[in-house]
Amino acid sequence: MALANENYLKTPEIYCFDEIEKRVNAFKVLHPNSKLIRLGVGDVTRPLPNEVVRAMQVAIDEMSLSESFRGYSPPQGYDFLIEKILKDYRSYGINIDKESVFINDGAKSDIGNIGHVLGRDNIIAISDPVYPVYENATIMSGRAGVLTEEQKWSNVVYLRCSERTDFVPELPTEKVDVIYLCNPNNPTGTVLKKAELKRWVDYAIEHQSIIIYDGAYQAYINEPDLPRSIYEIKGAKKVAVEVRSYSKTAGFTGLRCGYSVFPQELIVYTKMGEEVPLIKLWNRRNANYTNGVSYIVQRGAEAIYSRKGKTETQELVNYYLTNVSLIRNELKSLGFKVYGGINSPYVWVKTPDNQSSWKFFQQLLYENQIVGTPGIVFGISGDGYMRFSGFSSREETLIALERIRKSKY
């Protein structure tokens, strides 16, 4: 008799964003001619940078010739891309070993899979509200414990992240072993300052914890004094894995490419107290569980770092930042309480009249034909908020704001 991994049954049967689609589809059945505008979308909408497309077209031509054909990628990725990543880090004063960089098929994969190389007994800390993958990966790996009456998992430490803290997560009051940090934060759009990030690094050093640092939105940080990498903080290489993605930076959501950094200095421990470099474990997992990202996609990613590629990518980021700035400023002028939207493509908005997230979602959908992302999908503490993103087109963003302006919120 084959047995199921019953931890998977503890997660929602449908992914949280599928519930949004279910409600949107119900609306479409009743209103087939309505023009819906999606302001909650976490997917990009602009085409790939020209330089990326050109590089992939060249790579496709190479694949048609026996002398330049490529099969499996090297386990860590191609040197041509890794070297560009290392140079990018050096541009803001960070030296990373070549062996520490692993090309992946997007940040989500590594964030979900890193639990495979960490012990089952680790105490996990996540922000609340939070990107759902952190919590679901903890549940599916059997680390979460049982679900309490408060709809929280008994073995997970939830870091308070509320209006009182400007949606910056607070340090845990107890010892934790693994900390998920997202900076800039998805969903709240808030950003950690250097002093705040240093407190997390100092905590991890003191408690021999590790930080899984999700930097998927680092390209949106445009204020000069804010850290773009956790490795700007002294000692961070001893405690942090940094995960990045080209998805929101250069429109790679459909191509799937990113990278993770596992510093040589980062140590985990056996139950007997023996020190083990985490990179040693990740190397083994990587060799056994993936054959890498395609040559064509990695050539496209390499093109992001060319002079023209950087210009085109920055134009893409600026386009989305302008959209989110329009949303932020308009909602503020209408009296909404808003967070984020300055160094992030997301705005976190308090619902009017203390409505629940789903109630306000339905109101926006049926009265304005606008789809937002209800904060409740990011955890219990997200109820009463809505996430809007800058990833729609400029035209649709302006139309949506006009619809909201005419409403009586």
C-alpha angles and dihedrals in degrees: 000000000000112000126214125233093248092197087077089060089061093067122079113281090234125038110259094250090053088068088060091053091048091057093043091052091051088054091050091054090056096038107029094165098049119118105229121200119201113215093159098059116131091193123089122246106191121092122257118277111271092238091057092050092048092051092050092048089055089048091051089054089051090053090059093062124074093220094055101030116127127202124179116008117241107269094256096036134263119316092230091065097037091053090054090051091051091049090050091054091048089055088072097037103269123127115203126182114243090232090059097066121088121184111220140180093257136317095274093067097054094041090054096041102045089085088072091073096043126082120263093235097061117123108232125211123199134169120252114246094036147156101280097230092073093058096038092050089052091050095046092049091057096246100111102079117206132335112254129213087261088061092248129120117254097224096043121090110218113209112220109245111169146132088279090063095035085249093296109135117247123230114261117259090217133050115277129181106206125032125192112207124179115195119206084029126241114231104014100045091222124138134216117235119222093259091051093048090048090058089058093048091048090049092051092048092049094048098035088241128147129228121217098206114200107202097167091132100041092118089068094062104106103160107097099221095056120095117250092191134028087229089073084077116084112251095015093121088066093059113018141080111196119209122193136175139201091211099096095020098059107003098266096143089116096038098049114216136141139123144237130214119218107183117216089233095060109108133190126183140233119228087260090057097254114152117239124181105236090220088064091060094042091052089056093047091047093051092051103038108039142039092200138243119311121270090238094056093045090053088052090051091049089057090062088072097054118101092254092040092055091050094049093044092050090050088054093050091046090052092057092041090054090051093050091045089055090051093046095048095045094049091047090051089052091054101259118143106237138183132190123007095120104080095013139054090238134082119198111209132191110230117244120258091009091285119171115258094249093048092054090044090056092046093052091045099048100033101035105017089234124138116211129169112256112229092227090075087068094056141296092289089058092067111114093036138088129207118219123186136205094224097101121092118278091245094053092043091056093046091050092050090050089053092050091046090057093050125090102241 
